[in-house]
Amino acid sequence: MTGNPRPTRGDYVVWRQATTRWADDDVYGHMNNARYFELIDTAVNVHLAEAVGGDIRQLPAIGVVAEVSCRYFREMGYPEPIDMGLVVDHIGNSSVVYRIGLFQGDGDEAAAEGRFVHVYVDSESRSVVQIPQQIRDVVSPLRR
């Protein structure tokens, strides 16, 4: 493998766990690619909602996804749960860049890692705006 090294559990700041479902696996017997993106999205948005203490969709500015990607290192699938680690790589004026590590089992190396970029826009006009202070306050502690 070239490029960035395979991430480990120590690379992430906060954690949550997701259950797997029979329907997550595809015909090849491993988790379908689309499910990885659902987990990545969930890890970020559930953390934001819990940290803010409310419905982030009701804020005057909302984060819309500008970029999402995933690097795969090994298969995952039903029935084991998935640990999702979250870290912030960059906080800009109007955007936040997250990395989400997906782990299954006791191993220290990630099975997959997602990159997720939120750009903040006015909830009505959809014009790009500064990150709301309420969001900045909860993502800043996630930086490494």
VEXKE-856696 format. One record per residue (C-alpha): residue number from 1; residue in three letters; chain; x, y, z. Coordinates in pm, 1 decimal. Last residue first. Layout:
# VEXKE-856696
(NUM 'ALA' 'A' (X Y Z))
...
//
This chain:
# VEXKE-856696
(144 'ARG' 'A' (-516.0 1611.6 1695.3))
(143 'ARG' 'A' (-839.8 1802.2 1664.5))
(142 'LEU' 'A' (-1158.2 1667.2 1827.5))
(141 'PRO' 'A' (-1162.2 1938.7 2098.1))
(140 'SER' 'A' (-1227.2 2198.2 1823.8))
(139 'VAL' 'A' (-1535.8 2016.8 1692.8))
(138 'VAL' 'A' (-1770.6 2104.1 1980.3))
(137 'ASP' 'A' (-1687.4 2475.4 2012.9))
(136 'ARG' 'A' (-1675.3 2523.8 1634.0))
(135 'ILE' 'A' (-2029.6 2386.7 1613.8))
(134 'GLN' 'A' (-2172.3 2636.1 1866.2))
(133 'GLN' 'A' (-1958.0 2908.7 1710.8))
(132 'PRO' 'A' (-2138.3 2854.5 1379.6))
(131 'ILE' 'A' (-1893.1 2774.6 1098.2))
(130 'GLN' 'A' (-1876.6 3081.1 877.1))
(129 'VAL' 'A' (-2119.4 3103.7 587.1))
(128 'VAL' 'A' (-2164.9 2953.5 239.4))
(127 'SER' 'A' (-2500.1 3052.8 87.3))
(126 'ARG' 'A' (-2775.4 2789.2 120.8))
(125 'SER' 'A' (-3034.5 3071.7 140.6))
(124 'GLU' 'A' (-3241.1 2914.3 420.2))
(123 'SER' 'A' (-3007.3 2705.4 636.8))
(122 'ASP' 'A' (-2714.0 2937.7 570.0))
(121 'VAL' 'A' (-2429.0 2714.7 462.3))
(120 'TYR' 'A' (-2150.0 2533.7 642.4))
(119 'VAL' 'A' (-1919.2 2305.8 447.8))
(118 'HIS' 'A' (-1877.0 1958.2 595.5))
(117 'VAL' 'A' (-1594.9 1736.5 470.0))
(116 'PHE' 'A' (-1580.0 1362.8 541.7))
(115 'ARG' 'A' (-1279.0 1135.5 500.3))
(114 'GLY' 'A' (-1340.1 769.2 576.1))
(113 'GLU' 'A' (-1107.6 501.6 705.7))
(112 'ALA' 'A' (-1148.6 127.1 671.9))
(111 'ALA' 'A' (-1060.7 -194.7 856.8))
(110 'ALA' 'A' (-860.3 16.3 1098.4))
(109 'GLU' 'A' (-563.2 -134.6 1280.2))
(108 'ASP' 'A' (-567.4 -206.4 1655.9))
(107 'GLY' 'A' (-743.2 -540.4 1634.9))
(106 'ASP' 'A' (-1015.3 -640.4 1882.0))
(105 'GLY' 'A' (-1298.1 -690.8 1637.9))
(104 'GLN' 'A' (-1429.6 -451.3 1376.4))
(103 'PHE' 'A' (-1281.3 -106.9 1331.4))
(102 'LEU' 'A' (-1395.2 188.7 1122.0))
(101 'GLY' 'A' (-1187.4 504.9 1145.8))
(100 'ILE' 'A' (-1354.4 835.6 1067.3))
(99 'ARG' 'A' (-1152.9 1133.8 951.3))
(98 'TYR' 'A' (-1311.7 1478.2 961.5))
(97 'VAL' 'A' (-1255.5 1800.3 766.3))
(96 'VAL' 'A' (-1454.6 2103.5 884.4))
(95 'SER' 'A' (-1555.7 2392.1 661.9))
(94 'SER' 'A' (-1661.0 2758.4 669.0))
(93 'ASN' 'A' (-1361.9 2943.9 813.3))
(92 'GLY' 'A' (-1146.4 2635.2 839.3))
(91 'ILE' 'A' (-1122.1 2353.9 1089.4))
(90 'HIS' 'A' (-888.2 2075.6 981.8))
(89 'ASP' 'A' (-802.7 1715.3 1068.3))
(88 'VAL' 'A' (-1089.5 1644.0 1306.1))
(87 'VAL' 'A' (-1099.3 1297.8 1465.8))
(86 'LEU' 'A' (-1366.9 1029.4 1496.6))
(85 'GLY' 'A' (-1342.0 660.8 1582.8))
(84 'MET' 'A' (-1620.6 420.1 1484.3))
(83 'ASP' 'A' (-1630.1 77.1 1646.7))
(82 'ILE' 'A' (-1826.4 -174.0 1440.1))
(81 'PRO' 'A' (-2038.3 -453.3 1585.8))
(80 'GLU' 'A' (-1985.8 -815.8 1472.2))
(79 'PRO' 'A' (-2263.8 -1000.1 1282.4))
(78 'TYR' 'A' (-2237.3 -903.7 991.7))
(77 'GLY' 'A' (-1954.4 -757.1 791.5))
(76 'MET' 'A' (-1607.7 -614.5 759.1))
(75 'GLU' 'A' (-1345.4 -672.8 492.2))
(74 'ARG' 'A' (-994.2 -533.3 506.5))
(73 'PHE' 'A' (-804.8 -213.4 426.8))
(72 'TYR' 'A' (-1063.4 6.0 252.8))
(71 'ARG' 'A' (-1007.9 378.3 202.4))
(70 'CYS' 'A' (-1329.3 583.0 203.0))
(69 'SER' 'A' (-1436.6 912.3 54.8))
(68 'VAL' 'A' (-1674.6 1198.0 127.1))
(67 'GLU' 'A' (-1667.2 1554.8 0.9))
(66 'ALA' 'A' (-1883.0 1867.2 16.6))
(65 'VAL' 'A' (-2134.9 1730.7 265.7))
(64 'VAL' 'A' (-2362.9 2001.9 396.5))
(63 'GLY' 'A' (-2322.1 2145.3 744.4))
(62 'ILE' 'A' (-2605.0 2367.4 858.7))
(61 'ALA' 'A' (-2627.6 2734.4 949.6))
(60 'PRO' 'A' (-2921.2 2887.0 1141.1))
(59 'LEU' 'A' (-2932.9 2567.5 1353.7))
(58 'GLN' 'A' (-3245.6 2349.6 1333.4))
(57 'ARG' 'A' (-3081.1 2065.4 1140.3))
(56 'ILE' 'A' (-2835.0 2028.4 1429.4))
(55 'ASP' 'A' (-3119.2 1891.1 1644.0))
(54 'GLY' 'A' (-3010.3 1927.3 2002.4))
(53 'GLY' 'A' (-2743.8 1889.2 2266.7))
(52 'VAL' 'A' (-2457.3 2036.9 2068.0))
(51 'ALA' 'A' (-2232.9 1742.2 2159.4))
(50 'GLU' 'A' (-2508.6 1485.9 2099.7))
(49 'ALA' 'A' (-2610.7 1634.7 1764.9))
(48 'LEU' 'A' (-2249.0 1675.3 1651.6))
(47 'HIS' 'A' (-2157.8 1318.1 1750.2))
(46 'VAL' 'A' (-2464.2 1183.3 1572.8))
(45 'ASN' 'A' (-2369.3 1382.4 1263.1))
(44 'VAL' 'A' (-2008.6 1269.7 1237.0))
(43 'ALA' 'A' (-2043.5 898.6 1315.8))
(42 'THR' 'A' (-2366.3 875.2 1113.7))
(41 'ASP' 'A' (-2208.8 1009.2 794.4))
(40 'ILE' 'A' (-1918.4 764.8 820.2))
(39 'LEU' 'A' (-2152.4 475.5 900.4))
(38 'GLU' 'A' (-2375.6 552.9 602.0))
(37 'PHE' 'A' (-2066.4 575.6 380.4))
(36 'TYR' 'A' (-1949.3 232.0 495.1))
(35 'ARG' 'A' (-2300.3 93.4 426.1))
(34 'ALA' 'A' (-2275.5 196.9 59.6))
(33 'ASN' 'A' (-1969.4 -25.0 14.6))
(32 'ASN' 'A' (-2164.7 -341.0 103.8))
(31 'MET' 'A' (-2038.6 -531.9 404.7))
(30 'HIS' 'A' (-1896.0 -872.8 323.7))
(29 'GLY' 'A' (-2050.1 -1200.2 208.2))
(28 'TYR' 'A' (-2003.9 -1158.7 -166.7))
(27 'VAL' 'A' (-2378.7 -1112.6 -223.9))
(26 'ASP' 'A' (-2372.5 -805.4 -3.4))
(25 'ASP' 'A' (-2366.5 -776.0 372.5))
(24 'ASP' 'A' (-2548.7 -489.8 545.0))
(23 'ALA' 'A' (-2882.5 -678.3 521.3))
(22 'TRP' 'A' (-2782.9 -912.5 805.8))
(21 'ARG' 'A' (-2737.6 -611.2 1026.8))
(20 'THR' 'A' (-2434.3 -458.7 1194.7))
(19 'THR' 'A' (-2444.8 -268.4 1519.1))
(18 'ALA' 'A' (-2274.9 65.2 1549.9))
(17 'GLN' 'A' (-2034.7 179.5 1821.7))
(16 'ARG' 'A' (-1919.1 523.1 1920.6))
(15 'TRP' 'A' (-1580.2 676.6 1978.5))
(14 'VAL' 'A' (-1405.3 1008.9 2030.4))
(13 'VAL' 'A' (-1042.3 1114.9 1972.5))
(12 'TYR' 'A' (-898.5 901.3 1693.6))
(11 'ASP' 'A' (-543.0 812.5 1583.6))
(10 'GLY' 'A' (-483.5 577.5 1878.3))
(9 'ARG' 'A' (-719.8 321.4 1724.5))
(8 'THR' 'A' (-481.9 270.8 1433.5))
(7 'PRO' 'A' (-466.0 416.4 1083.5))
(6 'ARG' 'A' (-298.2 233.5 792.3))
(5 'PRO' 'A' (-13.4 447.9 668.1))
(4 'ASN' 'A' (-81.5 728.8 420.8))
(3 'GLY' 'A' (32.1 679.0 61.9))
(2 'THR' 'A' (129.5 345.3 -84.3))
(1 'MET' 'A' (0.0 0.0 0.0))
//
